[in-house]
């Protein structure tokens, strides 16, 4: 190993390591933003499912009305 690399490795090891503080404000803000992203995605997914279900119920109702009109069902 070269002397230069040894010096660089030694410098890296001697630098202080930042402590992980899960109670720190930046961490808490980040976690809250992740929670918000998940909640927003869940809401968008629920709205999409509801929209699709309303559309299928509407199509079913339309077919029933057509069958009643064309074939005399339910008369």
LINHU-V614944 format. One record per backbone hydrogen bond with DSSP energy under -0.5 kcal/mol. NH is the residue of the N-H (numbers start at 0). CO is the residue of the C=O. Records with the same first field share a line. If there is no record, write none. Layout:
NH = CO ; CO
This chain:
5 = 1
6 = 2
7 = 3
8 = 4
9 = 5
10 = 6
11 = 7
12 = 8
13 = 9
14 = 10 ; 11
20 = 18
21 = 19
23 = 20
27 = 23
28 = 24
29 = 25
30 = 26
31 = 27
32 = 28
33 = 29
34 = 30
35 = 31
36 = 32
37 = 33
38 = 34
39 = 35
40 = 36
41 = 37
42 = 38
43 = 39
44 = 40
45 = 41
46 = 42
47 = 43
48 = 44
49 = 45
50 = 46
51 = 47
52 = 48
53 = 49
54 = 50
55 = 51
56 = 52
57 = 53
58 = 54
59 = 55
60 = 56
61 = 57
62 = 58
63 = 59
64 = 60
65 = 61
66 = 62
67 = 63
68 = 64
69 = 65
70 = 66
71 = 67
72 = 66
74 = 71
